[in-house]
Amino acid sequence: MNKTLITTLMFAFLLLFIISPFATLASLMLLLLGAAFFFLLGNIFQAIIGSSDTDSNSSG
């Protein structure tokens, strides 16, 4: 499934690059923005809900 998704996205980006080069760059930047947003939400959720293993194992 993951390989199929990557192949489909690469085909779409290549097709956009042939039609309009800047449209491809804009869609890649939107993809990066979405990924960064999900990583940020994951880190905030992890900070609120749980702690790392090194924090819970410290004896200090």
C-alpha positions, 0 to 999 in steps of 0.5 A: 500500500505504501509503495502504491501511494508513493508511486501515485504521488510521484506520477502526479507530481511528474505530470504537474511538472510537465504541465506547470513547473511551479504547480509541482513546487507548490503542491510539494510545499503543501505536502511538506506543510501537511507533514510538518503539521502532523509531526507537530501535533504528534509531538504536542500530543506526546508531550501532553499525554506521556513522558519519554523513557529516560525521564521516568527512569531517572533516580534524581 
